[in-house]
Amino acid sequence: RKFSRLTADQAELLVKKLMQEYELTRREAVQVADICPTDVDELRNVLSGFKRLVSFLLFSEEKMQGIVNLVKQALNGELRG
């Protein structure tokens, strides 16, 4: 799978961390890694199609900001396993 804004290793690490730390499914995490949203509004748009996440995640600014921070770390090459 080709991720446009991240190296394959960074994308896989981001997916893994999103699944572990935020309990996203692999499909949800891959969607985030594909698009790499860099603010909460963009992330909300990316995840709004996942009905499971509406109550779990979309109304928690803290969780949303945490995901955005992980994405930014990955984009900057700062994400470590």
Secondary structure in CASP SS format (residue, H / E / C, confidence):
PFRMAT SS
TARGET T0000
AUTHOR 0000-0000-0000
METHOD secondary structure of the structure
MODEL  1
R C 1.00
K C 1.00
F C 1.00
S C 1.00
R C 1.00
L C 1.00
T C 1.00
A H 1.00
D H 1.00
Q H 1.00
A H 1.00
E H 1.00
L H 1.00
L H 1.00
V H 1.00
K H 1.00
K H 1.00
L H 1.00
M H 1.00
Q H 1.00
E H 1.00
Y H 1.00
E C 1.00
L C 1.00
T C 1.00
R H 1.00
R H 1.00
E H 1.00
A H 1.00
V H 1.00
Q H 1.00
V H 1.00
A H 1.00
D H 1.00
I H 1.00
C C 1.00
P C 1.00
T C 1.00
D C 1.00
V H 1.00
D H 1.00
E H 1.00
L H 1.00
R H 1.00
N H 1.00
V H 1.00
L H 1.00
S C 1.00
G C 1.00
F C 1.00
K C 1.00
R C 1.00
L H 1.00
V H 1.00
S H 1.00
F H 1.00
L C 1.00
L C 1.00
F C 1.00
S C 1.00
E H 1.00
E H 1.00
K H 1.00
M H 1.00
Q H 1.00
G H 1.00
I H 1.00
V H 1.00
N H 1.00
L H 1.00
V H 1.00
K H 1.00
Q H 1.00
A H 1.00
L H 1.00
N C 1.00
G C 1.00
E C 1.00
L C 1.00
R C 1.00
G C 1.00
END
